[in-house]
Amino acid sequence: MLPSITIRTLYSNHKELGGQTITLKGWVRSVRDGKAFAFVELSDGSIIKTCQLVVDGEKPCFETVKHLNVGAALIATGCLINTPEARQPFELAVETIEVEGESHPDYPLQKKRHTLEFLRTISHLRPRTNIFQAVFRVRSEVSFAIHDYFHGLGFVYAHTPIITGSDAEGAGELFKVVTSDPKHEFFGKPAGLSVSGQLEAETFAQAFSGTYTFGPTFRAENSNTPRHASEFWMIEPEMAFCDLEGDMDNAEGLIKYIIKHVLKSCSHEMEFLNQFVDNTLIERLNAVADAKFERMEYTRAIELLEKVKDKFEYPVKWGTDLQTEHERYITEEICKKPVFLINYPKEIKAFYMRLNDDGKTVAAMDLLVPYVGELIGGSQREERYDKLIGRMRETGLDTEDYRWYLDLRKYGTTRHAGYGLGLERMVMYVTGIANIRDSIPFPRTPGCL
């Protein structure tokens, strides 16, 4: 058997390969057979596009093709014919076909279009559809771009614990970790699944200067919105000798790097998503990649929102956490580009954020982007031992549980900052997908496992 090549390779090199005998491996998307010829649409997952196989009725494999069902796995060998005048620039004139795996007639992906709601019920098969071929390839490339960005800056990739004894956000939304005997404390103290790797990542920042985590996190929040999941992936960089301005510079650079990488590496997938999901997608992403992100004080944002407060379902005033409708209004109507909101009231932010000189606000930042709202949340961390102790006590935390975290402030502490980016939120933003359940291969949400 000849070595196989991918359909992606054909789209790049079909002119040079025209007239050569090649082998393709993939899955049947559709079959049309007549008396003289049969036509098979083949997908191999290397690209969202397919290759048409043409089988002459005189070939021995013609009968095999006539009995194929959608979804069957094939190995096809034949001559590549360039067809520059046709919709597809090439096709494979098949000589032999080997059926690697039959497909049962009740294969559920017979139609060209299915609702996303239906496809969630068959999450084991939905990667075979065009929409999820595009989304999950983009997800893969977003992940690669994240690693590439931080690697280029010399950051160390840290693997932080999934099982933890501390709640980084202080919200108490942890999944408990217990054995079959829930009365037995396996670790000698209560444990839960991590809501964030930030606190542990700070230990690496104080040794390597720049570090980042990239792993699964869990929130036991009974929320059924299109933006929340119980299990998701977080990217959390931490930087020593860094203040809030440096934090925002790094975050802005990451978002632009991801967008530019995806537009280049997933051009076919992005064209598909632009056509079938959001016809402003590519234009919008290019605008963000070229924009200088705005930076605005929380207090100023509240002043502007109060002028149009009748537009909103939720009340807005100083001291309240902003809702998605407020965030989108700021970025879509007021600034018309991505916005960093900075210096939030301390009462609505986490204990580890650096207290500002006014005693009322903390050096926090949220990145708001058009059509989504919040994409990133971060802050300069509180490096002053006494101030951190005070904030912990204000928020009701047991300082003994965070003794190791406080130690970082005793032994050569530095100004430091970091942020968190939810991978699924980023995937939603660059694909136009509206529901987080469609941005992750196997979504975990309340009542759904």
N, C-alpha and C positions, 0 to 999 in steps of 0.2 A: 504493500500500500504506500502511496506517495505521502510524504509529510503534509499535514493539513495546514492551511493558512486561515486567517480570520476574515470575516466580512469587512471589518474595519480596515484591514490591509488592502482589500480590494478597492475600497473607496479612495485610498491614497495612491495606489499603484496599478489600477486596472489597465491603464494605457500600456504600460510596460509588460504586463502579464497577459495581454490579449493574445489569443492563439495558443497559449500553453495549456497543458493538462494539469489540473489542480484538484485537490480534495478539500471539501468543506464538511464540517461537522456541526449539527445544530438540531433545532426542533421545528416541526411543521406548524406554520401559522395558518395556512389555507391550502386546499387542493382543488384544482379544476381539471377535469379530464374530459376529453372529447374522443372522437374516433381516430384522429390522426396524431394528436399531441396531448400531453398532460402537463400542467403547470403547478409547481409547488413553490410556495413562499416560505423561505427558510430563514430562521433567526438563530444566531449563535451567541447572543449576549455581549459581543464585543463592541457593538454600536447599536443605536436604536433602529437603524435602517436594516432592511432585509435583502436577500438575494433571491431572484427568481431562478428556479431550476426548470429547464425545458426538457421533457422526455419524449422522444420520438416513439410513435406507436409501433415501430418495427423493432425497437430495442427489447431485449429479454426482460428488462426491469419494468416495462410498461405495466404489466399486470400487477406487480408489487405496488406500484404507485396508485393504481386504481382502488386498492383496498386500504390505503392509508387513512388514518384518522388524524384530526387536528391534535397536536401535542406530541405526536410520535417523534422519537429521536432517530436521526438519520446520519449516515456517512455517505456522501455523494462524491463521485469522481467524474470529471468530464473536462471538456474544452471551454475555456473562458472566451466568450464572444463579446466584443465591445459593441454597444448599441447607442452611439452618440445622439441619434435622433429620437430615441425613446425616453420615456419618463425616468426609467432607471438606466444608467449609462453602461450597464453590462448585464449578461445573464450567463448561466452555466448550461451548456449543452451536455446533458448527462449521458454517460456510458454505463456506469454501474451504480447501484444503490444498495447499501447494507442497512437493514433496519436494526438499529441498536436496541431500541425499546419501543414496543407497541404502546398505543394509547387507547384506552377504553372509550367506546362511543359516548359515554356519559360525561366526558371531559367538560368541565363547566365553563371553559373560556372559548366557546364556539363563536360568539358574536364579536364584532369589531369593537363595540363600545359597551362598557358596563359602568354602573354608578360606583363611586368610591365607597359608598356605604355597603354595597354588595361585596365588593372586593375585600373589605375588612373581615368579612365572614370566612374568607378563604385565604388567610394571610400566607399560607404555605405555597399558594399558587400565584398570588398576585405579582411577584417579581417577573413573571413571564409576560405581563402586559406592557404595552408601550409606555403608559404613564409611569409605571413603577420602574421600568427599565431606565427611564430618564431620571426619576427622582433619586433612586438608589445609586446610580452612577454618579450623579452630582454629589450626593452625600459622601461617597467614597473620595471624590476629588476635593471636597471641602475639607475632609479630615486630613488628606495628604497636604493640602496647602497650609493648614494650621501647623502641622509638624515642621514643614519646610520653612515657614516664617520664623518660628522660634529657634530652629536649628541655625538659621542664617544669622541670628542675633547672638549665638553662642549660649543659649539657655540650656539648662539641664532638665531633661524630662524626668519627673519624679512620680513614682507610683505610690499614692497615698492609700491608707486603709479603707476598705469597704465596711468593715465592722469597726465601730467606734464607741467610745464612752462619753463623747462630748457632742453637744448640739451647736454647731458653728453659728447658726442663724438665731438661736435662742427662741425659736417659735414652738418647740415641743412637738414637731410633726415628724417624729421618727417612727420607723418600723422597728419593733422590738425583736431582738435576736434571742431566742430561747431554745433549749433542747426539748426532747420529748417529755421531760419532767420540768415544767415551767417554774417549779419552786426552787430548782437548783440553779444557782448563779454560776454558769460555766466559767466565766471570766472573773468571778469574785465580786462583781459589781454589775449593775444594769448595763446592757449593751444594745446598740441599734445599728441599722444600716445608715451609712453616711449621707448627710444632706449636702456636704461640701468637703472638698479636700483642702480648703484654704488654710486652716490653722496649721495643719501639718506641713503644707507647702511653705509657710513662713519660716519653718526651721531650715529648709533648704536655701531659701533666699538669703538667710544670714550666714550661709557658708559658701554658696556659689554665686551670689549677687543676683543672677537671673535664673528663674526656674519656672516650670509650668506643670500642671497636672492635666490629664485628659482621660477621664474615666466615668463609669456609671455612678449616678447619685440617685437618691430615693427620697420622696416626700409622701408622708402618710396624710395628705390633705384630701379631704373628700370633695374634690372639685371636678366637675364634668364639663368644663369649658373646652372649646377647641384649642386652647393655648396651654393646657396643663396635662401632665402625665405623672404617673406614680414612679416611673423609672425613666431616666433620661441621662444624657451624657453632657458633662460640663468640661469646659476648658477654663483653667484658672491659673494665670500667670501671677507671679509675685516677684517684685523687684526691689532690691536694697538700694539705698542712696537715691531714692526716687520719691518725688512729691506728687500731688494731684495733677499738676500740669504734665509731668512725664508719663503718668498713668494714662491720661487721655491721649497723648501723642502715640503711645504704644497701641492703644485700642483702635484708634483711627487707622493706623498703619495696617493692623491685622485685617480689619474689615475690607479695606481697599485691596489688600493683597489677595484675599479669598475671592473677591468678586472678579478681579482681573484674571486670576488663575482659572476659575470656572468658565468664564466666557471664552477663554482660549482653548482649554482642554476638553470642554464639553459643548462645542459649537453646535453639533447636530442635535444633541439633547435640548439645548437651550432654544434652538429654533422651534423644536417640537412644542416645548412648554409655552413659548411665546405665541404659538398658533392656537393651541388647544386649552391652555389654562389662563393666561393673562397676556393680552396682546400689547401691553405696555411694558412687559417685563424687562426686555433687553434695553430698551431706551431708559427705563428707570434706573437699572443697575449701572449703566454707563454714566448717568448723571451723578450718581453717588460716588462712583470711582473717581470722578473728576472734581468733586466738590471739596471745598474747605469747610469742615464741620463747624457749625456755630457753637459757641459756649455761652450759656446763660445762667444767671443766678436763679435758684428756686424762687426766691422772694420776688424777683422781677416777673417770672412766669406766672405766679399767682396773681400779681397785679393785672397782667394782661388777660388772664382767664376770667377774672372777676368782672371785667368790662363786658363780657359776652356770656355770663353765667347762665342766662336763660336758654342757651343752646344745649345744655348738658342735662343728662338724666341724674347724675350724681352731683351733690353740692360741692363747691370748691371754696376753700378758704385757707389762709396760712395755717400750717400745722397738720393739714390732711395729706394723706398719701394720694398721689394722682392715680386716676383710673385710665384705662386705655383710651377712652374718648378724649380725655384731657391731653394725654401724650400725643395722640394723633393730630389734634387741633394745633398744638404748638409746632409740630414738625411739618404738617401739611399746609396749614393756613397762615401761620404767623411767619415762620422762617423759610418754609418751602425747601427744606433740605435737612440732613441729619443734624441733631442738636444734642450737645452734652448739657444736661441740667446739673448744676453743682450746688453744694452747700445746703443740704437739707436740714430740717429740724431734727435734733438728736433723738426726740421721742419716737420717730418713725423709722429710725435706722438702727443697725446692729451695734452691739457694745464695743466692738473692736475698731470702730471708725474714729479718726482723730478729731478731738474736740477743738473747734475753732476758738479764737480769742474772745468772741462775743459770748461764749458760754451757752449759747442757744442752738447753734448749728454744728454740724460735723462736716469734715472735708470728704463728702461723698459725691459721686457722679453717676448718673444714668445716661446711657446713650439711647436716644429716641430716634427712630427712623420712620420715614413715610410708610403708610399702609400697614404697619405692624405695631408701632409704639416702642416700648422698651425692648432693647436687644441685648444690652450689656448693663451690668450693675457693678460698681466698684468704689474704691475709696483709698485715701491715704490711711494707713493703719496707725493706731495709737501706739507710739513708741515709748511714751512716758509712763513709767511704772505706777506712780501714784495716781495719775489720771485714769489709767486702765483699771486699777483696783476700784476706784470710785465709780466708774461706769458699770463694772460688774455688779457692784453692790446695789446700784440704782436699779438695775434690771433683774435683781433677785437671783443672780448666779452664785453658786458655791465656789469660791475662789480656790478651794482645795482641789476641785475637779480640773482646774486649769493651771495648776502649779507649774507644770512644764512650760506652758505658754507664757506665764509671767516670767519664768527664768530667762526667756529670750530678751526681755527688757533689762535684765541685770548684767548680762555678759556681752558687752560690745554691741549694744543695739544701734541701729541706724534708722534714719528716715526710710520708710518703705511703703510701697503701695501695690495694689493689685486689683484684679477684677474677675468677674465670671461671665462667660459667654455660653449660653445653652446651645449645644450643637443642633438640636431639633429646631429651635427658633431661627438659627442661621439658615438651615436647610429650607425652612418655610419661606424665608425672605428671598433667597436666591432662586427658588423654583416657582413661587407664586402659590404654592399649596396652602390652603386655608386652615387645615385641621392638623394638629400635631400628630394625630393617629396615623396620618399618611406620610409622615416624614421619618418614621422609625420602622424597621422591619416587623417587629412583633410588639405592638403597643401594649403597655400595662397601664390600665386606668381603673378607677373604682368599679368593681363588679365585673371586670374583664381580665382574664388571665389566659 
